[in-house]
């Protein structure tokens, strides 16, 4: 009995901390929705961007499906059909799922019912964290960490999806009029940092000290890097405007074949949310329309646009191994959602690499593929990352819509190369002879 009591004592503190962390993250999702009108909760203007109320329900479905139903004795689901309505893409749960393009067609359940659902799940989760049997706790803790990071991912999607929906409206609605704004300025001159290359580790250590990481960040392995140089900051609006003015969107020689097809089919002539009004460029932000700031990192560009710019500039995009090698010893600091800007800021004048973390996700030239030796986890949770390792590109570093405690140097984000609605930018690289 003394041994069991000691084990219980060792787990009480982290359980208490996890309860607080859980409650904080759950509250932040709802806080992000406070500026919305009730009419905004059901909007789905494009397939890739889901309605806010769907996000609020889906993250609750995750806890209910992967934690409460298997581990909390006597748990009663809030509604038997929510398992089907709010499953995103998990085939192995057996419930099926409502089609993604039709999430905005559901007027019911109401927003009030979804908030009731969240609070039902919250109360049950706190009971589970406090009372979970010691034998089950390692698995519960692991799934809870995944669930919390999963909700943070959907908090970022909430922000970017709301922006996408509002930009669709000719009224250009304002999400928050009180967001700060950087003064208009020209970009600081671009500088370069060189790296000798050689054998370098890639991926997250398996040890406990490494902290939480997704399965796609493992196993840690070695790669060989040729000597390279990395731009000290991301490409700016002003620099991208020069690409546009030089006919970048009309010059087929700069584009990958698939990218050129998207340019012609979609009529791209500038990044998403840019608008030219009376010969002046403006862009849509979560604070409404603002003048284009030349010093801010360019964002809402596809991989194809980033790659075309790099070709135009006589450079290339960094590989994810180069990016991680450069970021490995850099402190995770920058402009995150925690800072309340919800928009990229101009780079500072400090020496060395700037804005590796925060501001904009950075496209790399690396396809999203499994690391050598990767095996997807068994069961439905194995679908979280593994089944998307095809036809997508890796992004690194987080953005102004990402939580600071959500990212790390090894974090691998991934999107299809044509997608633009996330806060995506890029920095340049070059190979050294």
C-alpha positions, 0 to 999 in steps of 0.5 A, a space after each residue: 500500500 505504501 508503494 501505491 501511495 507513493 505512486 499516487 503522490 508522484 502523479 498528483 502534481 502533474 495531474 493538477 497541472 494538466 487539469 489547469 492546462 486543459 481548462 486554459 486551452 479549452 477556455 481559449 477556444 471559446 475566447 477566440 469566438 467571443 468577437 463573433 456574431 451568432 450568424 458567423 458560427 455556421 459560415 463555410 465559404 470554402 471547402 478547406 475552411 470549416 465553420 467556427 461551431 464545427 471546430 468547437 464541437 470537433 475538438 470536444 468529439 476528440 476527447 469524447 472519442 479517444 479518452 472519455 468513452 474508453 477510460 471514464 466508467 459510466 460516461 454518457 455521450 452528450 448526443 449519439 449522432 455527434 460521433 458522426 457529425 463531428 468526426 473529421 476523417 477517422 475511418 477506424 472509429 467506425 462512425 463514419 463522418 459528415 462530408 467536409 464540404 457540407 459542414 456549413 449546411 448544418 443549422 443544427 445543433 445550435 451554437 448554444 447546444 455546442 457550448 453545452 456539449 463542450 461543458 459536458 465534455 469539460 466536466 467529464 474530462 476533469 473527473 477523468 484526470 482526477 480519478 483515472 486509475 494508475 494503470 490507465 494513466 500513462 495512456 490517458 496522459 499521452 492521449 490527453 497531450 495529443 488532444 490538447 495539441 490537437 485543440 491548439 491546432 484547431 485554435 489556429 484554424 479558427 483564426 484563419 478560417 474566420 479570416 477566410 470567411 470574413 474576406 469572402 464578404 464584400 463588407 470586409 467585416 472586422 473580427 477585432 478592431 483593437 488589434 495593433 498595427 505596425 508602422 509602415 516602413 520599407 524592408 530592412 536589407 536582407 542578410 545571409 547566415 552561412 552553415 558548413 553542412 555535414 552530418 546533422 540530426 533531424 527529428 525529435 529525441 525519443 527521451 522523456 526530457 524531449 517533451 511532447 512531440 507528434 509521431 511524424 517528428 520521429 524517429 530522430 535520424 541523421 542527414 547530410 547537409 551540403 554547405 548552405 546559406 539561409 536568409 536572415 528573415 522571411 521575404 517581405 511584402 515589398 520584395 514580393 511586390 517587386 516580383 509582381 511588378 516584374 511580371 512574376 505571375 505572367 512569366 511561365 519560366 518561373 513556375 512549376 508546371 502544376 503551379 502555372 496551371 493553378 495560376 491560370 485556372 484560379 487567376 492568381 495575380 497576387 497573394 491571397 487577401 491583397 487588393 489593388 485600390 486606386 493604384 494602392 495595395 491593401 490587404 484584408 486582416 482580422 482588423 479589416 482592410 489595411 494598407 500594405 506594409 512593405 516591411 511585413 513578411 509576405 503571407 497567404 502564399 502557396 508553395 507554388 508562389 514561394 517557389 516561383 519567387 525563389 526562382 525569380 530571385 536566383 535562390 531556392 527554398 530551404 529543405 526542412 533539414 536545413 531549416 531545423 539545423 538552423 533553428 536547433 539552437 534558437 530559442 522559441 520566441 517571436 510573434 505568436 497568438 499569445 502576443 495578440 497581433 494576429 498578423 505578421 510584424 516586420 523583422 527587428 534589427 537584431 543580428 542573426 536569424 530572425 523570425 524563425 518562430 512565429 509571424 509566418 509558417 515557412 514553406 520548405 522545399 521538402 515533401 511531407 514524407 515519413 522519416 526513415 523507420 517511421 511506423 504509424 501508431 496502431 488504431 484510429 490515432 494512427 490516422 492523425 498524421 501518417 495517412 497524409 504523407 503524400 502530395 503535401 509540403 512541409 512548413 516550419 516555425 509557427 505563425 502569429 496564429 500559433 500558440 507559443 507552447 505548441 511549436 518547437 524546432 522539430 515541429 512539421 506542419 504540412 499542407 497541399 502546395 496550392 493552399 493559401 489560407 493559412 499564414 504561410 510565408 517563406 525565406 530564401 536559401 542557397 547552396 554554397 559551392 
